[in-house]
Amino acid sequence: MHNTGLPITILSALNALFWENPAAQSVGLLALCIGVSAFFQKDDQKLRYFLTVFTLVMAVHFVMLEQWTGALMAFLGSLRNYASSKTNSLKIMYGFIFVVWVLAIPNIESLIHFLPVIATSLGTVAVFRMQGIKLRLLMSMGTICWLAHNYLVFSIGGVLVESLFLVINMRTMLKLRQVQN
């Protein structure tokens, strides 16, 4: 009897999932590379710029997976990240949160679709109002929502990137904490 083991089973499942939609999964993996680069940034402004590009690529990925709420939230997240690099206006922040919820509600078909809406709302508060460790901590809360969403919609790159975000973000927060002490 041949025992393939859990790691082989997981890799086989990921391989099969990739080949169901290789173009969409490739775009998700490209986003993974950009996103990982984002969270290595210790400078908040550079983090915002990298996140702008990352979320735009993720929007394309979700369109290709026909996950419309995720695509919409990622696109709005990209606009939000760019806007937050130019201003920290409360009016603009609340405007983004309002638009997120107004546009999302008609597209919500299941509870899964609330996850990116919550994540985008948390991220909006984070990039407009927070700095340093607080910025990354609130973004990590949104990351957990995106991680759950991406797992439930079978986004390989999305799951990998959000998992890595958590790890890298925690590492960066620790480094920032060391600098503060």
Salt bridges, closest charged atoms under 4 A:
ASP44 OD1 - ARG136 NH1 2.76
